[in-house]
Structures are given as C-alpha cells and as structure tokens.
Amino acid sequence: SQGVAVAGKDPEMAFRLGKRATKPLSAMVADPMLDADVRNSAIEALGMIGDANGCGALVNALSERELHTNAVAALVHVGHYNPILDGCRNPNPLVRRGCLSALGRLGDSLVIEQVGRCVDDPDTTVRVHAHEALGRISHNAALPFLARGLDDHETQVRHTALQQIGQFEGDKAIPLVIQSANDRSPTVRRLSVELLARFPDARVVPILVDRMEDDDEEVCEAAKRSLAHLESLVDGGAA
C-alpha cells in the first residue's frame, strides 16, 4: 500500500502504522532491486515498530555490507533474542558477526553460553566479535570463554580476548593476564604488561621485571612504565 511505501522512507510513519507494516517492510528489506537507502529506511522502521516477526528479515540483511550496521541497530532495538541466537549459526560469517554484535550490545548475561560457543567459530573475524560481545556483557561467567581465546592460533583473537579480560576484577583476571605476558606475539605481550599496571599485586612484579628483558623493545618499555606506575602507588600508599 502507499502507506507502507511511505513508511519505508519514513520510520516515524512506520511506527504509527504498527505491526501491520511488518510484513511489507520485511519484503522491502529483502528486495535487492530497491536502493540501499530505501532498504535501510525500512530496516530502521522495523526497529522502531519492534515486532519480533521482522527479525528474520533483519538477520538476513546482516549479510549485505551496506545494510549490516543498521540491521544490527534494529535487532538491538527490537530486542528479541531467538532469531539473533539462531543467526549465530548462520552459514554466512557476516551474519554471525552481526548477531554477536547485537548480543553484545543487548548485554544480557543469560546468553553467555550461546555467545561463548562462538569463540570456537572457524572464521577469525567471528571469533573476534564473540570475544568483544563477551566483554560487553561483562559478567564473570564470560571469563572461561575469554580464557580459551588466549590459546587461539590467531594473534588478533588472543589480543581481543586479553583486552576483554583486562576489564575484570583483579583476582580473576590476574592469572590470565600474566599468562599472556609469555605470548608468542609481542603485541599481546605488550598489552599484557600494560594491563598489569592496573593490578597492585605481588604476583605482578616479577613478571614485569622479567618482561623488561623482552626481545621486543616496546614490550620492555611498557614493562618499565607499568612497574614505575605500581611503585608510585606503593610510595603513595606509604606517604
């Protein structure tokens, strides 16, 4: 109908039409003959309507780069988990990545198990997104999955996992951050010694002293800075 055609270009109008616009808007999102601008407006409209029945079209739209970002935002706006969780098993890695981004932004610890399974995804970029999502959810139950990422064969995944682990409280994070101080990649070792500056803990000092002799100059310098920072905390506490 003309109303839905207008709604596709005007998300506010779509919101007023309500759920009866979901089906025709979903068809607009799926129509490759339409301009990306029109399809993106329809995606935004589906997000505003908030009807779970529109999620299938939104998940499918994740496979197209020019629709991907808006589709993630719309899925977050609708907030219906089942289609997003199903999308984490989609054969297209771009869809899996988008679903993980949405789950991270929704931030519900109840989906940690499902997101955690994706740290073993065959696609490197999906594994990175899985770790980022776990970090955004930021619940202690995510730590065992993030710890698995420290053993990944790809440096980018190990680095991302370590970034997320660094956000957690000391007792749980310290052993994992220390483990990464011996990573085979200097970028991961450097991040590890930078993160160790956050933890005034006796276990940290010998690791930093050791890394001051690292083969990589940037790791050495980072270790010196972290050690100096921790020493300043001790001096400040003694004053």
RODO-2510 file (C-alpha; in nm, 4 decimals, decimal comma):
residues 239
     n   res          X          Y          Z
     1     s     0,0000     0,0000     0,0000
     2     q     0,1009     0,3614    -0,0387
     3     g     0,1109     0,3995     0,3392
     4     v     0,3703     0,1245     0,3726
     5     a     0,5735     0,2654     0,0824
     6     v     0,5831     0,5977     0,2642
     7     a     0,6590     0,4166     0,5906
     8     g     0,9606     0,2563     0,4267
     9     k     1,1032     0,6028     0,3756
    10     d     0,9691     0,7499     0,6995
    11     p     1,0308     0,5335     1,0086
    12     e     0,8063     0,7601     1,2193
    13     m     0,5152     0,6829     0,9865
    14     a     0,6003     0,3133     1,0171
    15     f     0,5854     0,3391     1,3925
    16     r     0,2335     0,4813     1,3648
    17     l     0,1264     0,2034     1,1271
    18     g     0,2496    -0,0510     1,3810
    19     k     0,2803    -0,4253     1,3380
    20     r     0,0610    -0,4417     1,0301
    21     a     0,3523    -0,2810     0,8418
    22     t     0,5988    -0,5548     0,9438
    23     k     0,5356    -0,7919     0,6536
    24     p     0,5536    -0,5376     0,3675
    25     l     0,8522    -0,3644     0,5276
    26     s     1,0287    -0,7011     0,5595
    27     a     0,9674    -0,7549     0,1876
    28     m     1,1228    -0,4138     0,1143
    29     v     1,4302    -0,5010     0,3198
    30     a     1,4687    -0,8256     0,1259
    31     d     1,4209    -0,6680    -0,2201
    32     p     1,7608    -0,6326    -0,3928
    33     m     1,6035    -0,4169    -0,6669
    34     l     1,5426    -0,1319    -0,4210
    35     d     1,8092     0,1271    -0,3395
    36     a     2,0127     0,0646    -0,0250
    37     d     1,8805     0,3939     0,1184
    38     v     1,5211     0,2725     0,0879
    39     r     1,6050    -0,0668     0,2335
    40     n     1,7933     0,0938     0,5221
    41     s     1,4923     0,3151     0,5970
    42     a     1,2735     0,0033     0,6021
    43     i     1,5228    -0,1598     0,8405
    44     e     1,5058     0,1422     1,0704
    45     a     1,1260     0,1304     1,0532
    46     l     1,1218    -0,2372     1,1556
    47     g     1,3425    -0,1483     1,4516
    48     m     1,1022     0,1247     1,5603
    49     i     0,7956    -0,0982     1,5254
    50     g     0,9673    -0,3577     1,7444
    51     d     0,7773    -0,6575     1,6089
    52     a     0,9674    -0,9849     1,6564
    53     n     0,8238    -1,1047     1,3243
    54     g     1,0515    -0,8563     1,1472
    55     c     1,3678    -1,0093     1,2902
    56     g     1,4068    -1,2715     1,0177
    57     a     1,4415    -1,0012     0,7515
    58     l     1,6799    -0,8066     0,9749
    59     v     1,9043    -1,1086     1,0358
    60     n     1,9152    -1,1792     0,6611
    61     a     2,0044    -0,8144     0,5942
    62     l     2,3208    -0,8600     0,8005
    63     s     2,4695    -1,0455     0,5019
    64     e     2,4829    -0,7234     0,2968
    65     r     2,7545    -0,4790     0,3986
    66     e     2,5551    -0,1667     0,3097
    67     l     2,2671    -0,2837     0,5336
    68     h     2,4693    -0,4515     0,8077
    69     t     2,5162    -0,1673     1,0588
    70     n     2,1534    -0,0551     1,0512
    71     a     2,0319    -0,4145     1,0767
    72     v     2,2392    -0,4676     1,3931
    73     a     2,0934    -0,1492     1,5460
    74     a     1,7378    -0,2533     1,4546
    75     l     1,7831    -0,6008     1,6054
    76     v     1,9040    -0,4399     1,9291
    77     h     1,6028    -0,2072     1,9238
    78     v     1,3593    -0,4985     1,8821
    79     g     1,5460    -0,6987     2,1475
    80     h     1,4036    -1,0396     2,0534
    81     y     1,6730    -1,2976     2,1232
    82     n     1,5735    -1,6193     1,9445
    83     p     1,6282    -1,5041     1,5830
    84     i     1,9601    -1,3443     1,6826
    85     l     2,0765    -1,6617     1,8571
    86     d     1,9735    -1,8646     1,5513
    87     g     2,1711    -1,6193     1,3376
    88     c     2,4869    -1,7075     1,5314
    89     r     2,4716    -2,0412     1,3445
    90     n     2,4087    -1,8865     1,0004
    91     p     2,6461    -2,0143     0,7283
    92     n     2,7469    -1,6549     0,6412
    93     p     3,0173    -1,5191     0,8760
    94     l     2,8941    -1,1614     0,8227
    95     v     2,5548    -1,2643     0,9641
    96     r     2,7181    -1,4414     1,2589
    97     r     2,9286    -1,1318     1,3307
    98     g     2,6252    -0,9036     1,3213
    99     c     2,4292    -1,1269     1,5573
   100     l     2,7194    -1,1327     1,8026
   101     s     2,7448    -0,7526     1,7862
   102     a     2,3736    -0,7282     1,8654
   103     l     2,4022    -0,9710     2,1574
   104     g     2,6967    -0,7760     2,2983
   105     r     2,5006    -0,4522     2,2821
   106     l     2,1957    -0,6138     2,4418
   107     g     2,4292    -0,7168     2,7246
   108     d     2,2239    -0,9958     2,8827
   109     s     2,4309    -1,2480     3,0786
   110     l     2,1716    -1,5194     3,0054
   111     v     2,3161    -1,5587     2,6534
   112     i     2,6795    -1,6017     2,7621
   113     e     2,6714    -1,9767     2,6965
   114     q     2,5496    -1,9284     2,3384
   115     v     2,7917    -1,6431     2,2692
   116     g     3,0696    -1,8445     2,4326
   117     r     3,0259    -2,1265     2,1816
   118     c     3,1219    -1,8817     1,9080
   119     v     3,4770    -1,8430     2,0426
   120     d     3,5431    -2,1673     1,8513
   121     d     3,3955    -2,0398     1,5222
   122     p     3,6007    -2,1351     1,2127
   123     d     3,6076    -1,7693     1,0994
   124     t     3,8660    -1,5446     1,2689
   125     t     3,6530    -1,2293     1,2476
   126     v     3,3589    -1,4091     1,4080
   127     r     3,5806    -1,5258     1,6949
   128     v     3,6951    -1,1652     1,7461
   129     h     3,3319    -1,0480     1,7565
   130     a     3,2433    -1,3269     2,0017
   131     h     3,5127    -1,2099     2,2434
   132     e     3,4066    -0,8467     2,2055
   133     a     3,0461    -0,9448     2,2798
   134     l     3,1535    -1,1354     2,5915
   135     g     3,3480    -0,8298     2,7052
   136     r     3,0472    -0,6036     2,6558
   137     i     2,8237    -0,8405     2,8524
   138     s     3,0933    -0,8179     3,1212
   139     h     2,9835    -1,0971     3,3550
   140     n     3,2146    -1,3338     3,5418
   141     a     3,0601    -1,6300     3,3593
   142     a     3,2246    -1,4967     3,0405
   143     l     3,5785    -1,5403     3,1742
   144     p     3,6239    -1,9134     3,0982
   145     f     3,5298    -1,8467     2,7351
   146     l     3,7608    -1,5454     2,7141
   147     a     4,0394    -1,7573     2,8648
   148     r     4,0001    -2,0024     2,5760
   149     g     4,0667    -1,7134     2,3405
   150     l     4,4162    -1,6727     2,4872
   151     d     4,5088    -2,0039     2,3217
   152     d     4,3723    -1,9099     1,9778
   153     h     4,6149    -1,9524     1,6871
   154     e     4,5350    -1,6009     1,5563
   155     t     4,7086    -1,3054     1,7233
   156     q     4,4084    -1,0763     1,6684
   157     v     4,1819    -1,3133     1,8614
   158     r     4,4259    -1,3517     2,1518
   159     h     4,4714    -0,9734     2,1669
   160     t     4,0938    -0,9147     2,1678
   161     a     4,0357    -1,1799     2,4355
   162     l     4,3033    -1,0212     2,6547
   163     q     4,1538    -0,6722     2,6086
   164     q     3,8223    -0,8004     2,7442
   165     i     3,9843    -0,9913     3,0324
   166     g     4,1581    -0,6701     3,1403
   167     q     3,8186    -0,5215     3,2298
   168     f     3,7560    -0,7788     3,5036
   169     e     3,8406    -0,7594     3,8732
   170     g     4,1936    -0,8485     3,9756
   171     d     4,1634    -1,1884     4,1420
   172     k     4,0038    -1,3494     3,8405
   173     a     4,1891    -1,1570     3,5707
   174     i     4,5479    -1,1516     3,7025
   175     p     4,6435    -1,5157     3,6286
   176     l     4,5110    -1,4830     3,2726
   177     v     4,6851    -1,1507     3,2080
   178     i     5,0093    -1,2978     3,3490
   179     q     4,9729    -1,5988     3,1183
   180     s     4,9670    -1,3616     2,8202
   181     a     5,2946    -1,1987     2,9241
   182     n     5,4596    -1,5038     2,7640
   183     d     5,2556    -1,4954     2,4425
   184     r     5,4484    -1,5561     2,1200
   185     s     5,3260    -1,2233     1,9779
   186     p     5,4895    -0,9007     2,1023
   187     t     5,1614    -0,7086     2,0585
   188     v     4,9900    -0,9455     2,3027
   189     r     5,2837    -0,9380     2,5470
   190     r     5,2824    -0,5581     2,5360
   191     l     4,9092    -0,5430     2,6113
   192     s     4,9619    -0,7880     2,8977
   193     v     5,2290    -0,5770     3,0676
   194     e     5,0211    -0,2612     3,0122
   195     l     4,7206    -0,4259     3,1772
   196     l     4,9300    -0,5499     3,4698
   197     a     4,9759    -0,1851     3,5752
   198     r     4,6120    -0,1969     3,6903
   199     f     4,6798    -0,4670     3,9470
   200     p     4,8859    -0,3765     4,2565
   201     d     4,9506    -0,7412     4,3376
   202     a     5,2725    -0,9152     4,4442
   203     r     5,2416    -1,1701     4,1615
   204     v     5,2706    -0,8954     3,9018
   205     v     5,6134    -0,7513     3,9882
   206     p     5,8360    -1,0482     3,8910
   207     i     5,6509    -1,0783     3,5597
   208     l     5,7164    -0,7121     3,4791
   209     v     6,0820    -0,7413     3,5830
   210     d     6,1164    -1,0397     3,3508
   211     r     5,9487    -0,8552     3,0588
   212     m     6,1943    -0,5653     3,0991
   213     e     6,4369    -0,8048     2,9284
   214     d     6,1931    -0,8884     2,6457
   215     d     6,3254    -0,9324     2,2909
   216     d     6,0844    -0,6591     2,1790
   217     e     6,1803    -0,3043     2,2765
   218     e     5,8187    -0,1828     2,3021
   219     v     5,7377    -0,4645     2,5450
   220     c     6,0434    -0,3694     2,7553
   221     e     5,9388    -0,0039     2,7666
   222     a     5,5786    -0,0914     2,8546
   223     a     5,7008    -0,3195     3,1356
   224     k     5,9170    -0,0369     3,2759
   225     r     5,6235     0,2059     3,2673
   226     s     5,3918    -0,0416     3,4399
   227     l     5,6467    -0,1179     3,7094
   228     a     5,7079     0,2539     3,7699
   229     h     5,3330     0,3083     3,7982
   230     l     5,2933     0,0286     4,0543
   231     e     5,5916     0,1601     4,2538
   232     s     5,4310     0,5062     4,2605
   233     l     5,1137     0,3504     4,4042
   234     v     5,3159     0,1830     4,6801
   235     d     5,5047     0,5074     4,7534
   236     g     5,1771     0,6992     4,7578
   237     g     5,0266     0,4487     4,9990
   238     a     5,3274     0,4737     5,2297
   239     a     5,3199     0,8550     5,2384
***
